[in-house]
Amino acid sequence: MSEAAAGPEVKVHVRTDGSLGRLTLNRPQAINALDLDMIRALAEALDAWEHDTDLDTVLLDGAGERGLCAGGDVRGLYERTVAGDAEASAVFFREEYALNARIAEYPKPFVAFADGITMGGGIGLAGHAALRIVTERSKLAMPETRIGFTPDVGGTWLLARAPGRLGEFLGLTGRTMDASDAVYAGFADHFVPSASLEGLRDALQTRADPSGPGELVLLFDETPEPSSLIAARGWIDDAFAADSVPEIIGRLRARPEDEASATADLLEELSPTGLAVTLAAIRRVRTLPGLRDALAQEYGLVMWFVTTQPDLAEGIRAQVIDKDRSPRWRPATLAELPADAAASALSFTPAVPLWS
């Protein structure tokens, strides 16, 4: 085995073992939350391995027992936003989204172990891999609306392709998916018990027969329990097909299911701006031709939030900084939200484009 970097101070362990290139996120105390150094380390490794004829598969996993990746470093985003350093945020998002696209387009099989918490930026890494593995410990989500923001890292591309209206439901509520939900919603491909992950790693390294990574994964794949989302499709598809967030809430209130009523309660607590933009973004992505187009749309949206909207900083303050869980959204209600808010966000042009 060779290691390009190792040690407790290294945020990404990059090493090779036989024909397998291994990438391990190494900030377990922060559930491997991504910062710019980590994004660059991952990108550099993929650059180095692309034309390495000795390597034919890449494996991504996370250090620690809590999860693959809790998302991007929202504390860093908060600090940049309140300081008015939009350019630093733009650099971060451009490099992160380029990495997301690179994973999706990588010419060698990219395998991701989405074991434990895999949210936000973690979905940007694992959700676009060629082989996406979940376990009984997996907890996947795009929870950006909880901080007055909108799904990014290609999350809207995945949400837009979920069955029925699950994309709107998952995107607006930030609902956490277990392994069964993730496979059903299209965020994962295979369920492998966590106790079998080491065996799968060994098989990928030793290239046991059958030799292809897809065939190897099938040796460890098990059928998960049916997703709870299947039984909920009736009220989800009915309510989340409505034209606007207020209409969605109205339909939820009219449903007899307790979970529908609870979902309406949740939506009324979240940022009106974040909800309206997220709904419009997911639906517009359904008209776009590819992941890079979705990422470009997301980049415009996140920079609109960073440079023009107060809810992002306020949401992070309430959930992460002060942890009072009492955000003061502006505007505070959907009734006060300008009718053109989502259109304004979707038409925003960042100072520097995502793709040059």
Secondary structure, DSSP 8 states (H G I E B T S, - for coil): -EEEE-STT-SEEEEEETTEEEEEE--GGGTT-B-HHHHHHHHHHHHHHHT-TT--EEEEEESSSSEEE--B-HHHHHHHHHTT-HHHHHHHHHHHHHHHHHHHH-SS-EEEEE-BEEETHHHHHHTTSSEEEE-TT-EEE--GGGGT----TTHHHHHHTSSTTHHHHHHHH---B-HHHHHHHTS-SEE--GGGHHHHHHHHHHT-SS-SHHHHHHHH-B-----HHHHHHHHHHHHTTSSSHHHHHHHHHHS--HHHHHHHHHHTTS-HHHHHHHHHHHHHHTTSSSHHHHHHHHHHHHHHHHHH-SHHHHHHIIIIIS-------SS-SGGGS-TTHHHHHHT---SS-S--
